[in-house]
């Protein structure tokens, strides 16, 4: 399933009514949170601050995209991507479940470990950070094709699918994860902190207003 399908509209409608409803809540919520805390605590103890920066940089970009996806849903009636209520313990925003968000919270930490230590090393004439960002983006896009073929993940718009998500979403995710940690510490935390503040401000304003 490479692109969306208008036949998915009823499924998207059902998901829209389930945002932040707790009727599917179960205890895996706590177990997954504990695992994420363990990952970051371990990286902090090992003084892998670049890995932590990679994780947080990707996660902040992820949340900005999820907020924008929810705004698109509010403006047009449907999001670019939607998660099914039956597949999660909690839908946080229309396009992101608790489980999916927790995965993205450590995706940058995990994939940063695959990078060569030299940020200037070129592979096939391409900077390794750029090459690995594109490679990881391609892998995640292929996984998303599978997800979109299941009841868990919904694409509605026929023009949205694997190729647009690869270019507009996953490449920026992994560029943030792989380029930010190589910057000076002040620049790292300026990027992460500014985006965190923007995301928090948008959530504080838009959620109570019922926009997202």
N, C-alpha and C positions, 0 to 999 in steps of 0.2 A: 504494500500500500504506500505508494510514493507521494500521493497528494490527497487532500481532503475530499470529502463527499457530502453533498447537501442532504443525503439520506441520514446523516448523523445528527441532524438538528434535534430530533426528539430526545436523543441521549444527552446532548448538550443542555437542553432545557431542564432535564431532570437534575443534572449536575449543578446547574445554576441555583436551584432551590436548596441544595445541600451544603453550600459554602458555610463553613464554621458551625454546622450542625453536629451534635455529638452522639447521635444514635448508633454510629458504627464504632465508637471509641472502644479500644481494647488495650491491654497492658503492654503490647509490643511498643507502644508509644514511649514508655519509660525505658525499656531495654535499649531501643535505638538511641535515645538521648544519652544514656549512660555510655554506650559505645563511642559516640562522638566526643563526649567529654574525655574519655580515656585516650583517644587518638591525640587530641590537642594537649592534654596533660603530659603524655609521653613525649611529644615533640618539644614541648617547653622544657621538660626535664633534660632532654638531650641537647638543648640549646639550638634546635633547628629552627631559628627564627625566620630564615628564608622560606622554609616549608610552611610555617604558620602564615607568613605574608601571602604566599601563593594561595593557600586555602581561603583566607579571608578576602583577598582581592577577587577571586572567582565568585565567592559567595555574595559579595556586595553587588557585583554585576548581575548575578543571577536574580537577586531580589529586585533590582531596578527593572529588569526585564519582566519579571512577574507582575510588578505593579503596573507597568505599561500595558501588559497583556490584559490585565483586569480593567484598565481604563478603556481599552479598545472594546472590550465586551460591553461595558456600560454605554459606550457611544454608539455602537453598531448593532448590539444585540447578541453578538457571539464573539468569543475570544479566538485568537489564532490557534491556541491549543487549550484543551480542557481535560481535566482529570475526572474520572468516574467516581461517584461516591461509594460504589460497591467495592472499589479496589483499595480503599484506604481507611484508616482509623479517624482521619480528620482532613478535610479540605481547608487549607489556609486561605488561598485565593483561588479563583476559578481555574487557574492553570497549574497549581502546585499543591500536592498533598504533603502531609508531614513526612512521609517516608522519602519522597522525591527530594524535598528540601534538605533533609538530613544527608542524603547521598551527595548532593551538591556542596554541602558544607565541608565535606572532606575530599571531594574530587580533586581540588587543586593541590592539597597536601599529597595525595597519592600519586598523581601524575607528575608532579614536580620532581619526585624521586627518580623518574626515568631520564631526566635531562643530563646531558654531559656537564661536567663541572665548569668547563670553559664556555662562558656565554658568547664568545666571539668565534667559536669553532664553526666551520662551514661543512655541510654535508651536501654533496652534489651541487656545490656552489651556492647553497642557500644557508643562511644563518640557522643554526640548530633550533633556536627558540621559535622562529617562524615555522620551520618545517615540522617540529613536534606539535605546535599549536594546530596547524592544518591537519596533521595526522590524527591527533586526538579528536578534533572536531569531526573528521570523517567517521571515525569509529563511533562516536556518540550519536551521530546522525543515522548510522546504520541500525544502532540499537533502537532509535526512536521509530524507525520504519517498522520494526517488529512490534513495538509498543502500540503503534497506531493500528496494527492489525488485530489487536486484542480489545476486549471491552474496557480496559483500564484507561486508555488514552484516546482522545477524540480530536480529529481534525475535521472542521466543517467546510471551510472555504476551499474550493477546487484549485485555487492558485497557490495555496499554502501546502508545503510538504517538506520532504527530505532536503531538496536542494536549497530552498529559501532558508530553512532552519540552519543548514550547514554554513551558509555564507553570512547571514545576518545575526545569528545567535551564538552558535558554538565557537566559531573562530574568535569573536570578541571575548568570550568566556576564557578561552585558553591563552589568548594573547595577554590578558590581564594576569592570569596565573603564572605565566612564564616570563613576562617582561618586568612586572612590578618588583619581584624579589631581587632583581639585579640592579635596581635603582638605589640611590642613597637612602638610608633609613628614614630620613626626614620626608623624602618624596614618597616612600612606601606608605607611611602612616598618614600623609596628607591625602593620598589617593583613597586609601581605605576609610579613613575617618570622614572625609568629605562626602563620600558616597553613602556611608552608614548614616550620617546626619541627614542627607537628602532623603534616603529611604524612610527613615524614622519620621521625618516631617510629613512626607506624603501619606504614610500610613495613619499618622495621628489626625490628619485632616480628612482624608478620603474614607476611611473605614467608618467613623462615627456619622458621616454624612450619608452613608449608604451607597456611595459611588462604587466601591469595590468590596 
